[in-house]
């Protein structure tokens, strides 16, 4: 069968997302848009539409799976894309994700289905980045939940949408200022930012592909994208300070005291619009812990063992990208065990934040007592980690 390029376009900024999809549909001949509307889930189905530059060419419904609209999308997406491919005549299928659907899961579903994802784009309005990062509302409260059990918030969903995509389709936004654009740049400095051209400007009949179309067809590596999000080897932002926005990268080789860190969680979580990274607790010295905060809420999860705690024979089972990341940051005594946290925000109090973080580390005397003594410290994080 002829190759079909699949391009995934997502994002909670619905107007920007629709502009990006319309631009791609206009610029790439023989392309279609596949969209599943999860807002119809209350009626027991997900409405599917396929449209080209002239309008809707097909429509249908997919029943909910286990009372889950997102599960219905997963089940229906690949078969529909295969039907589009097998029918022939289509060069590119643009998968326009519904508002709160995250691109990571859908890119993995499409790739596992034997199709080629050539691009993953998140559409962004720079003026809305800070309001969405600061929105701690549950998706369910906003009518954006993808399943009855969906407990995500607007802020953490938007953060993942933003940080997963290697390409950001940026809408022209008269309301955005230099601070908004700088915040976007610092949150995802490795992303390629591509402007969405104004569709109201008449285009010549034959025109070269837009920058957005070229980015959509440039290629996408689902394994590399997954590795870039893993806390052990994530491509975290670098230290920066411009236009009233700052990013603090905090890196230390001493573990946190669990009780002091737990007592400081609220202040640390609210210190920045976005913070993430990996951290090291003294009472769990072999466990790599993931820090993920947005919208005033913090998620702490175990990401498995530090490589330093694994026997040599187990290293062959570790992905090469993680071994390479650990080797770049290896310490002769502690291996890859460390604190590596990144805080990004307008009006960031860098000095106050650093002082607070430093106060949570083990003191010289506590550190000198050694790992056996560390493990006897109160397990303040067991509730958060559901241990």
Protein Blocks (a to p, Z undefined) as FASTA:
>chain_A
ZZddddddedjblmlmmmmmmmmmmmmghiacddddfklmmnopacdddddfkbcfbdcd
dddehhiaklmmmmmmmmmmmmmmmngoiabdcddddfklcfklmmmmmmmnopacfbdc
ddddfklmmmmmmmmbdfklnopafbfklcbdfklmmmmmmmmpmbdcddddfkbcfklm
mmmmmmmmmbccdddddfklccdfbdcddfklmmmmnopcfklmmmmmpmklpccddddd
eehiacdddddfbdcdfklmmmmmmmmmmmpmbdcdddddfklmmbccddddeehiacdd
debjafklpcfklmmmpcfklmmmmmmmccfklomaccddddddehiafklmmmmmmmmp
ccfklmmnojmlmmmpccfklmmnoZZ
